[in-house]
Amino acid sequence: MADDIVTETEHDEAAYALDAGTFAAIRMAVAAGDGDRLGELLEPLHAADIADLLEQVDSSHRREILFLGARFFDGEVLSELDESIRDEVIEFLPRDVLADAVRALESDDVVDLVEDLDETHQTAVLDALEDTDRVAVEQALTYPEFSAGRLMQREVVAAPEHWTVGDAIDHLRSNKKALPEEFYHIFVVDPRMKPVGYVSLGKLLSAKRSVPLTRIFEANFLTIPVLQSESEVAYAFNQYHLISAPVVDDDGRLIGMVTIDDAMAVLDEEHEEDILRLAGVGESSLSDRVIETTRQRLPWLAVNLVTAILASMVIAQFEDTIAQFVALAVLMPIVASMGGNAGTQSLTVAVRALATKDLTGSNVWRVVRREAMVGLVNGVIFAVVMGIVGALWFGPVMLGVVIAVAMVVNLVIAGLAGILIPVALERAGVDPALASGAFVTTVTDVVGFFAFLGLAGAVLL
């Protein structure tokens, strides 16, 4: 039975990823210079798996794969690639292959592709586009980065508000080449090109031809201003369960649309960014070089060094106390570590809740009280445990009392700091995921050491 489970698990993993066997076979085909065999292996792979392949190998092997298998390379692979290696891949690709790959992409995918390229490679991609497509991409690039204007695609299906279902169906059938590759709604507009509603394809196909489009509008109609931040766009899609939404200019006229795949990609990027920033590693990638990774991590290690020095300065104020009770040096890390972990727990919850707009001014104090109570309850529980351990380990009962009280104090402060610090930073316009960790660590270390050593000095001396 266990063997069956393992086999099934391995099969499931292989179904949704570039499995080890295929990866090894590709490496062998590249080593042998066998382009036909490489093509056989690449052809059935999804674009995302080919992108993963290119990200997992080093630069020399990447060049060989692109040289031998360029004919199997399409635009979807480019859009799936990690930004850190896009310039390199475009440099390696033959110009005709690059042109064909780019022309197959929707305008939003081209914008996403070129906005992070250097000027030389950006020009190479734009030159590969048809004139109308190039103008659309260049216009999108004039909008601020991380705005709906950068996220949207220009290809939309619009219909006048006086049309019937039959009119819309006839329009779709007679204009196949002008339609987006994928779309979910028809946007209904007034004579000034302002959206007044939209119709899902399901309702369109299930209604009679004589039914006016205005009678089968979707209920959750929402327009997106072109300058709205992409994080707000992603929030709207997630909050209101949208599939697609029209993007409008300052005059309210339809100029594009955002689809759920792009909105969810933004959410995914923001989740990843929050996790990386909480760890102090920035927007790093496994494809980054040593010097790039070092440069990203060095500032936060420096910040941690400063916080460690501050904590050490607190300890230095109690040198005489520690000299008389060596046991304090053994127990100090326990108090600081428990406070740090408790603070990180509260901090993680707070940063996530701020990102999803679940933590707001209306409920912040209720959440603060909850975290303080959680810290108090956990502090009492672990205070009893450590009080007993301290007394049995080192003898003096009062030493157990000291560490117990310090544990309660530090866990309560950790819970409060984990909530209040990211909230304060967010209100000050600073990304709480970026800076909260250093502040919370400083607070828990300083408070933990001061409470423990201060109480020890007052009670034991």
N, C-alpha and C positions, 0 to 999 in steps of 0.2 A: 504493500500500500504506500509506504514511504517513497519507494522508487518511482511509483506512478505520479506521486505529487511532485517530486523533483523534476521528472521528465516534463510534466505539464507546465510547471513554472518556467523551465528553460525554454519550452516551446513558446509560451506567452511572451517572454522577453525577446526572443528572436523575431516574433511577429511585429514588434513595434520598435525595433532598433537595428542598427548595423551589427549583425552578430559576428562573433570572433572568427568563425569559419570563412565567411565572405570577406572579412577584412584581410585575413591571411592570404586568401586566394588572390585578392587584388594586389597585395604586396608582391606576390610571386609573379603575377602577370607583368607588373611594372618592371621588376628586376630582370625578367626575360625579354623585355621590350616587345611583348606580344599585345599589340593594339586590338586585334580581333577578340582575344580572350578577355581583355579588359572591358571591351564594349559589351560582351555577353554578360559580364558581371554587373556593369553599371546600368544597363538598360532597364532591368526590372526595379531598380531602387527608386525610392521616393526622393524628390529634390532635397528634402531635409536630411535624409541619410547621406546623400552625396556631399552636402555641406558639412555634415559631421565628419565624414571621411577626410575632407580637406583640412578641417580644423585639428584633427588628431595626429596628422603626420607633420614632419618638419618641412622646412622651405624647399629643400632639394627634391624630396619625394613629391611634394605638391606640384612642383614644376613638371616632373615627369608624368604625373597623372594627367595634368592638363594638356601636355604635349601629345600623349598617346590617345586620350579619350575626349578631346575637345569637341568632337562631333556629337557627343551625348550630353553636352553642357547646355542648359537653357536658362532663361531669365529667373525662373523660380529658385534655382540654386543660388544665384547672385543675391536674391532677396533674403534667403535663409542664412547666408553666411554671417559669421560674427564680424562686426565692424572692423576689428583689429587686423583682419587679413584681406579685406576687400580690395584695398589698393594693390596689394601684391598679386592677387588673383587676376585682376583686370590687366595688370602689367604683363602677365604671362599669356593671357588669352589672345589668339589671333583676332585681328580687327573684324573680319567678316563674322566670326563666331560671336564676338561681343555685340556687333550690330544686330544680328538676328535675335540674340538673347534679350536685349533691351527692348526691341520693338514688340516683343510678345508680352511685356509687362503692362499692367494698368498704370495710370499716371501717378497714383499714390505710391505704388511700389517703386517707380522710378525716382520720385522725390526722396523717398526713404533711402534709396541706394546712393544718390549723388550728394546728398547734403553733408555726408561725413567724409567724402573723398577729397583729396587734395585737388588743386586747381587743374593740373594737367590731366588727371584721370576723369575729373568732372567734365572737362571739355570733350574728352574722348567719348564719354557716354552720351552727352548731349548731341554731338555731331552724328551719332548713329540713329537719332530719332527723325521721324518725319517732321516737316516744318510746323504743322499744327500741334503735334505732340510736344515738340520742343518749346513752343510758345507757352503751352499750358504748364509745363514743368517749370520753366523760368518764372512764370507769374506766381506759381505756388511757392517758389523759393524766396519771393519778396516778402512773404508773410513771416512773422516772428517764429523763431524756432520753438518747438513744443506747443504750437497753436493748432487749432482745428484746420486752418488754411494749409498747414504742412501735412496734416493727417488725411485730409479728404482726397477723394478721387474726383476728377472732373467729369467722367463719363456717368451720366444719369439718364433715367427714363422719365420724361415729364409729359403730362397731358393737360390740355385745357379743361377747365371745370365744366364746360358744356358737353363734353364727350360722354358717350355711353360705353358700356362694357364691350360692345361689338366694335366701336370705333377704336378702342385701345387694343383689342386683339388684332384687328386688321393692321394697325400701325406696327405692332411688334413683328408680325409675320412679314411685312413688306420692307422692314428696315433691320434685318438680321445683322448685317455687317456693322451697323452703327451702334449696336447694343453693347453694354458692358459685358465682360466675360461672365460675371456673376452679379445678380441683383435680386432683391427680394420684394421690393415695392415699386409701384408707379407713383410718382409725386404729382399731385394735381395742383395746377397753378392758375392764378387769375391773369387777366390781360397784361398786368405789370410784372409778370414772372415771379410773383410772390406765392410761396406754397400756402395752400389752404387746407391740405389734408393729404393722406396717402392711402393707397389701396394695396393690400397684400396680393401676391400672385394666386394664393389659394382662393381667396374670395372672388378674384377676377374670373378664374376658371370655373367656379361653381355657380356663378350668377348668370342669369339670362342676358342675351345680347342687348336687349332693350333697356336694361336697368342703367340709370345714370350713375356715373362713378361717385358722385357726391352722396349717394344713398348707401354706399358700402365702405365708407371711410373706416380706418382703424381708430380705435378709441384713444390710444396713448400717443397722439401726435405731438411731436416736439421738434422745434427747430434749433439749430446750433449756430450761434454767431461765429463768424469766420475767425475772429481774434480770441475766442475762448480758449483757455489752456487745455491741452490734451488730457491732463489729469481730470479736469472737470468733465470733459466729454466722456472719458472712461467711467467716471462715477455715475453719470446720467444713464449710460447704457446698463450698468450693473444694477443701479437702483430701480430703474423703471422697465427693465427687461426688454430693451430695445433690440431690434435686429438690424435696422438701418435708420438713418435720420438725415434730413436735408440740411445742408450748410448754406447760410444766407449771408449776404454782404451787409454793409452798414445801412442800406436802404431796404433790407428785408427781401432782396431778390435771390432766387435760387442760383447758386454757382457750383454746387457739388454735393457730395454725400459722404458720410462716414458709415462703414459697415462694421458688424460686430467683431469680425476677425481682427480688424485694426484696433478697435477699442480694447479687446481682450489682450492684445499684444502690449498695449500701453500698461494695462493693469499688471501683467506679468513682469514687465520691465521695472515698474515701480516697486513691486514686491521684492524683486531681486536686488534693486538698488537699496531698499531699506535694510535688507539683511546684510549686504556688504558694508553699508555705512555704519550699521550698529557694531560690526566687527572691526571697523576702522581700516578696511582694505580698499575703499573706493570702488570705482567701476572697473575692476580688474577682470582679466580673462586668462584662461589657461594657455592661450596663444601669445600672451604678452612676453616680451623679452625680460631678462633679469633686471636690466637697468630701469625699465618702465615699472616693473613690479616694485622694485626697491624705492623708486621715487614716490609711488603712491602710498606705500606703507610707512615710510620714514617719518612724515609729519606726525602721525598719530602715535607712533612709538615715542617720539619726542614729548608729546603731550602726556603720555603715560609716565614717562620719566619724571616730568615736573610734578605730577600728582604723587608719585612714589616719594619724591623728595619732601613734599609737604607732609606726608604721613610720617616720614622719618623724623622730621622736625618736631612733630608732636611727641614721638617716642623719646626723643632726646631730652624733652622737658622732665622726664621721669626716670632719668638714669639711676638716681640713688634708690628709688623704689625698686627698680628691676635688679639692682645689685644686691639688695637685701633679700629679695624673693625671686630667685632664678626661675621658679615655676611660672612666673608671669610671662617670661620670654617664650616658654613652651606653649602657653595657652593663648597668647595674643593672636596668632594667625587664625585660630578657630573663630574668634569673635569677628575679625575682619572678613574672613571668607564667607561666613554665614550672612553677614550684612551685604556683601557684594552680590552674592547669589540672589538674595531676596530683592535687592534693588534692581537687578537685571530682569527678574521676572515681572515686576511692576512696570519697568521701563518698556519692555517688549510689548506688553498689553497696551500701554498708553500710546506708543508710537503707532501701532497698528490701528487702534481706535481713532486716533487723529487722522490717519490717512483715509479711513473709510467714513469719516465724519460721524462716527458713533459717539465720540467724546466731544461734547460741545459745552458752551457756557451754561446751558440749562441743566446739565447733569454732572458737571465737573466736581462739585462739592460732595455730591452723593458718592461718586466714585472715590474721592479722596478719603471720605469717612470709611468706606468699605476697605480700602487698602490699609488704612491705619488699624482697623480692627483685625484684619487678616494678619498684619505684622504683629499685633499684640498677642493674638491667639497662638500663632506659630512661635513667637518669642517665649511665651510662658511654657509651652510644651518642651521646647529645646532647652529652656533655662532649667527646668527640673532635671532633664537628662544630664546636662553639663554640670549642674550644681552637684549632683551625686557623683559624677565621674571625677570632678575636680577635688571633692572632699576625699574620696576613696584613694585617688591617685597620689595626692600630695599631702594629705593629712588634715590641715586646718579646715574646720567647717566653714569659717568665714571666707576662705578662698573660694569655696563652692558658691557661697552667697554672692560674692563679688562678680564672678563670671556669669551667674544666673541673671543678676540685675542688668549687667552690661549687655547680655544677649537680648533681653527684652527691649532695652532702649535702642539698640542698633537696628533690630528688625523693624521696630515701629518707624524709626527715622528712614530706613531703607525704603519701606513702602510709600511713605510720604514723598521722598525725593524722587522715586521712580515715576510718580504721577506728576508732581508739581513742576519738576524741572523741564520735561518735554512740553508741558502746557505753556509754561512761561516762555520758552524758546520759540514756540510756534506763534505766540502772540507778538513776540518781538520781531517776527519775520525771518527767523533762523530755522533751517530744517532740523527738527528735533532728532531725526535719525542720525544726523551728521555729528552733533555735538553733545547729545545727552549722556552718552556712555561715560565720557571723561568726567563730567560733573558729578554724576551719580557715584562713580567709583571714588572720587575725591571725598565726597560727603560721607559715604559709608566707612571709608578707611579712617578719616580724621575723627569722626564721631565714635567709631568703634574703639579705636586706641585711646582716645581721651576719656571715654566713659569707663573703660576697663581699668586703665592705669590710674586715672583720677580716683575712682572708688577704692582701688587697692591701696593707694597712698593714704586715703582718709581713714580706711577701716583697719588695715593691717599694720600700719606703722604706729 
